[in-house]
Amino acid sequence: MVIAEAFFDESGTNDDDKNLCLGGYVFEGESSVAFEVEWKEMLGRYGLQYFHMREFRQQGKGVFQHLSVEERQASLDEAIKIIEKHATCGFAFSIDKEDFGYVTEGSPWKKEYAFLANQTFYGIEETFKGREASAVNYVFESGAEGWGEAERVFKETKKQPELEAKYRLGEFRRESKEGAVQLQAADLLVWSTLRDRRKVDEGQRLGKSTEFNRLKGVRLHVHHWDGEAGVMIRWVRQVLGNDPAFLEWLQAAATPKFLTWLKAAGPMAVNYFRERFKEGR
């Protein structure tokens, strides 16, 4: 039984972009169909073929060129309200391209896109933890570099019944933004995420950009991988990697803040939690 669909887009694919972002929204039950109906009605009201943020920012160009500044803003406000009405949650994942090799050293990942696509499995697992056995369809925009690697890992994972159930793996497919308008909402999220990351790189605090804050009406799961994350991942692999069951148990509290504390606390703290894990088995 399929209980939800998750739609993902990417941003930051140009060579001069420091970060690659992948993100999108989850729609449960009939909400995906309801979203599509309302989104297409919104496009019709504003005379738009589609909603794409890169063109939204181009004055006098693209599909928004016939709209005034006020009409343009009104269309964006309405688009956000439709997302808030129908989306269960959103994911906004990003990685520093320069640190990708460091973050993924010792892992099978060769492409930033495939790495981020794989992280959506864990996001879906966490979102629906404790719910009845069911599947989620994963939908990505067509044409992304790294799709082949992401698809291969999905197929290999789906062959293992335990992992198929754990990550609720339904379909894993590609669509165009015109064919699946939910991807246009994903475009809005990843475009805003990339702009937020650019401001962070300029020294501003995370989550303070106007573009990103206006999307917080929907619960968002945000994560960024950079050199600092790479250091932590290496430490986790070194200290905990030989005990996958313990690592999975620890993940319930494995926020970056907690892991930083655990690393600083040293082996005694790790052993304390390992003993609590053994007692609970």
Order of alpha helices (4+ residues) and beta strands (2+ residues): beta-beta-alpha-alpha-alpha-beta-alpha-alpha-beta-alpha-alpha-beta-alpha-alpha-beta-alpha-alpha-alpha-alpha
